[in-house]
Amino acid sequence: MKPTGTDQTAEHRFDAAASAGENEIQGVRSVQRAIDILGLLTETQPAISVSEIVRATGLAKTTVIRLVQTLEQNGLLWATAKGYMAGPSLWRWAHLARGSWELPPETKDLMRGLAQRQRETVNLYVARDIYRVCVAQQESPQPLRHVVHVGDELPLWAGASSKVLLANSDEAHLARVARSSPYGPDYLDSLRAQIDEAAVRGFAVSHGEREAGLSAVAVPVRGRTDAVIAALSLSGPTVRFSDERVEDFVAALTDVAGHMTERGFDHPFRM
C-alpha cells in the first residue's frame, strides 16, 4: 500500500528526530574526546605530540588531527616545537579559577611543613557529588612517593579521605556512592560502618583500597559550624605505614587540621 501524505510526514519527522539524536551523541563524544586530549597534559608532560595522543587515546590519527586543530583554533592548545601545549584560553580559565579561590598562604606553609616533617605526600580533598577532588598537595621528599594532581577526581567509595568527607552525607548520597563502587548497593552497610568508625576515632586509615600498595591516613578539617568541609591526608607506600607510623601521622595531621580550622579555612566548592 502506498504511504499517505500523513504517513510520509510522520516518517520524515521520525528520521529528523533520529538524525538530531545521533548528531547530539556525536557532539558529546567529540567534546569528551577533546577533554581527554587536554587531560593528557600534566606537570611532567607539558607538551604532547599527535603520535603520543594517538597512542594514549586509541583514536585514529585523522580524528586526533581534527580535534587538535579545533582545540588550537580556539586557543586551548598551542603548537610549539616541543609539541602541543596548553593554550592562552586555558591560561585565562586557570586565572579565573584561581581568582575564585586560592589556598591561603598560611595553609600552604602548614602543608609544606607537614610533608617535610613526616616525609609523605600531603593532600587536601573536598567532596564533590560522588567524588573527592584534590584541591592542594605537597609532595613527599622521598623518591618513592604517592602523587595525584590538583584537580583530580577520585571515587568517594574508597580511601581514608572519603571516610572522613562522607561524615555529613545523608542516606541517599551514601547509597549513590555505594552503587558507584565495584561492590554495588550491597557495599552501603560496610561503607556506613567505616564512616561511623572514622567519626568516632577522629581519623580514617586505608590500605590498598583504591590502589594496591598505597596507604593513607586522613583527618577532618572543620568549618565554623563544626561540619567537615575537607579532609587532610598523608599518603604513600603501604610498607611505610606501620601502626606506629600511623599513630605519628594522626597526631601530626590533627595538629595541622586544627590550625586550619582555627584560622577559618573554607572553600567555595561545598554542595
C-alpha positions in Angstrom: 0.0 0.0 0.0 1.3 3.4 -1.0 2.0 5.6 2.1 -0.2 8.6 2.5 1.0 12.1 2.9 0.4 11.9 6.7 2.5 8.7 6.9 5.3 10.3 4.9 5.3 13.4 7.2 5.4 11.2 10.3 8.3 9.2 8.8 10.1 12.3 7.9 9.7 13.6 11.5 11.0 10.3 12.9 14.0 10.4 10.6 14.7 14.0 11.6 14.5 13.3 15.3 16.7 10.2 14.9 19.3 12.2 13.0 19.2 15.0 15.6 19.7 12.4 18.4 22.7 10.9 16.5 24.2 14.4 16.0 23.8 15.2 19.7 25.5 11.9 20.7 28.3 12.5 18.2 28.8 16.1 19.5 29.0 14.9 23.1 31.5 12.2 22.1 33.7 14.8 20.3 33.6 17.0 23.4 34.7 14.1 25.6 37.5 13.2 23.2 38.7 16.8 23.3 38.6 16.8 27.1 40.6 13.5 27.1 43.3 15.1 24.9 43.6 18.1 27.2 43.8 15.8 30.2 47.0 14.2 28.8 48.8 17.5 29.6 50.4 17.3 33.1 53.2 18.9 35.0 55.6 16.1 34.0 54.4 16.2 30.4 53.5 19.8 29.5 53.7 19.1 25.7 52.4 16.2 23.7 52.7 15.2 20.1 50.0 13.9 17.7 51.5 10.4 17.8 51.5 10.4 21.6 47.9 11.4 21.6 47.0 8.6 19.2 48.8 6.0 21.4 47.2 7.3 24.6 43.6 7.6 23.3 43.5 4.9 20.7 41.8 7.3 18.3 42.6 7.4 14.6 45.3 9.8 13.6 42.9 11.7 11.3 40.5 12.1 14.2 43.2 13.3 16.5 44.5 15.9 14.0 40.9 17.2 13.5 40.4 17.5 17.3 43.8 19.1 17.9 43.2 21.6 15.1 39.9 22.6 16.6 41.4 23.0 20.1 44.2 25.1 18.6 41.8 27.3 16.7 40.0 28.0 20.0 43.2 28.8 21.9 43.0 25.7 24.1 46.2 24.2 22.6 49.3 25.9 21.3 51.6 24.3 18.7 55.3 24.5 19.6 58.5 22.8 18.5 58.1 20.5 21.5 54.5 19.6 20.7 51.1 20.9 21.7 51.0 22.8 25.0 48.2 24.4 27.0 46.9 27.5 25.1 46.1 31.0 26.2 42.4 30.3 26.6 43.3 27.7 29.2 45.5 30.2 30.9 42.6 32.6 31.1 40.3 30.0 32.6 43.0 29.0 35.1 43.4 32.6 36.1 39.6 32.8 36.5 39.6 29.7 38.6 42.5 30.9 40.7 40.7 34.2 41.3 37.6 32.4 42.5 39.6 30.6 45.3 43.2 30.1 46.2 44.6 28.2 49.1 45.6 30.6 51.8 49.4 31.1 52.1 49.4 30.0 55.8 47.7 26.7 54.8 50.3 26.1 52.1 53.0 26.6 54.7 51.3 24.2 57.1 51.0 21.5 54.5 54.6 22.1 53.3 56.0 21.7 56.8 53.9 18.6 57.4 55.2 16.9 54.2 58.8 17.8 55.2 58.5 16.5 58.8 56.6 13.3 58.0 58.2 12.7 54.6 55.0 11.6 53.0 52.7 13.3 50.5 50.1 15.7 52.0 46.8 16.1 50.2 43.7 18.2 50.8 40.5 16.9 49.5 36.9 18.2 49.3 33.8 16.3 48.3 32.0 16.8 45.0 29.0 14.6 44.3 30.3 11.0 44.4 33.9 12.1 44.1 36.6 13.7 46.2 38.7 16.4 44.5 42.3 17.2 45.3 42.5 20.9 45.8 46.1 21.1 47.2 49.1 18.9 47.5 52.6 18.9 48.9 54.7 16.0 47.6 56.8 13.8 49.8 60.6 14.5 49.5 61.2 10.8 49.1 61.9 9.2 45.7 59.2 6.6 46.1 56.1 8.6 46.8 52.4 8.9 46.0 51.3 11.8 43.8 47.9 12.9 42.4 47.4 16.1 40.5 45.5 19.0 41.9 42.0 18.9 40.3 42.0 15.1 40.1 38.7 13.5 40.9 38.9 10.2 42.9 35.9 8.0 43.9 34.3 8.6 47.3 33.8 4.9 47.9 37.5 4.3 48.6 40.3 5.8 50.6 40.8 7.3 54.0 39.8 10.8 53.0 36.5 9.5 51.6 35.5 8.1 55.0 36.2 11.5 56.6 34.4 13.5 53.9 31.2 11.4 54.0 30.6 12.1 57.7 27.8 14.7 56.8 26.2 12.7 54.0 22.6 11.6 54.1 21.4 8.1 53.2 20.5 8.9 49.6 24.0 10.2 48.9 25.7 7.2 50.6 23.6 4.9 48.5 24.7 6.6 45.4 28.4 6.3 46.5 27.9 2.7 47.3 26.4 2.0 43.9 29.4 3.6 42.2 31.7 1.1 43.8 32.7 -2.2 42.3 30.6 -3.9 45.0 27.4 -2.2 44.1 24.5 -1.4 46.5 25.5 -4.1 48.9 28.5 -2.0 49.9 26.3 0.5 51.7 26.3 -1.2 55.1 30.1 -1.6 55.1 30.6 1.9 53.9 28.4 3.3 56.6 30.3 1.3 59.3 33.6 2.7 58.1 32.3 6.2 58.1 30.9 5.8 61.7 34.2 4.3 62.8 36.2 7.2 61.4 33.8 9.7 63.1 34.3 8.0 66.5 38.1 7.7 66.1 38.6 11.2 64.6 40.6 9.8 61.7 40.5 7.1 58.9 43.1 4.7 57.6 43.1 2.8 54.3 45.4 0.2 52.8 45.2 -0.7 49.2 41.5 0.2 48.8 41.9 2.1 45.5 45.4 1.1 44.5 47.4 -1.9 45.7 50.4 -0.9 47.8 49.1 2.5 48.6 48.1 3.6 52.1 46.7 6.8 53.6 45.6 8.4 56.8 43.1 11.3 56.9 41.6 13.6 59.4 38.7 16.1 59.1 39.1 19.8 58.6 36.1 21.5 60.1 34.3 24.7 59.3 32.8 27.4 61.6 29.7 25.2 62.2 31.9 22.2 63.1 30.8 20.4 59.9 33.5 18.5 58.0 34.4 20.6 54.9 37.7 19.0 53.8 40.0 16.0 54.5 43.7 16.4 55.2 45.7 13.3 54.5 49.1 11.7 54.3 49.6 9.0 51.7 52.4 6.8 50.5 53.6 3.2 50.0 52.0 0.7 52.4 55.4 -0.5 53.6 56.0 2.8 55.3 52.6 2.9 57.0 53.2 0.7 60.1 50.9 1.0 63.1 53.5 3.1 64.9 53.9 5.5 62.0 50.1 5.8 61.6 49.9 7.0 65.2 52.5 9.7 64.4 50.7 10.6 61.2 47.3 11.0 63.0 48.9 13.3 65.7 50.6 15.5 63.1 47.6 15.7 60.8 45.2 16.5 63.7 47.5 19.3 64.8 47.7 20.9 61.3 43.9 20.4 60.7 43.2 22.1 64.0 45.3 25.1 63.0 43.4 25.3 59.6 40.0 25.2 61.4 41.2 27.9 63.9 42.2 30.2 61.0 38.7 29.8 59.4 39.6 27.6 56.5 36.8 27.4 53.9 36.3 26.7 50.2 33.6 27.6 47.6 33.1 24.1 46.4 30.7 22.8 49.0 27.5 21.4 47.8 
